[in-house]
Amino acid sequence: ETQLKQVLINLIKNALEALEKIAEPKLDIAVKRILNHVSVEISDNGEGIPAEILEKIFVPFYSTKAEGSGIGLSLSRQIIRKHGGQISVVSRQGKGTTFSISLPVE
């Protein structure tokens, strides 16, 4: 439970940071149960993540932030996988980013 909270806090914090310079910021969190899985989607309408950066965001110690350690998303992916789930991201420049988590439900 604590680890999953850590993942959600990290993703929400990242989304809020992406919205800091947006005139009309929007953060959406959707939770759904689909058969034997629960799905969590965290979406923002920030600038989006450039393709060349997007392919590196889950790499340990990779960060585009001056104060970033580069372990947040890497650790988040590790935690989700440890719980039998998957994490993915879709981002469009100028439109925003959505992180999706899928976890099995007992």
ABEGO torsion letter per residue (X at the ends): XAAAAAAAAAAAAAAAAAAAABABBBBBBBBBBBEABBBBBBBBABAEBBAAAAAAAABBGBBABAABAGAAAAAAAAAAAAAGBBBBBBBBBGAEBBBBBBBBBX
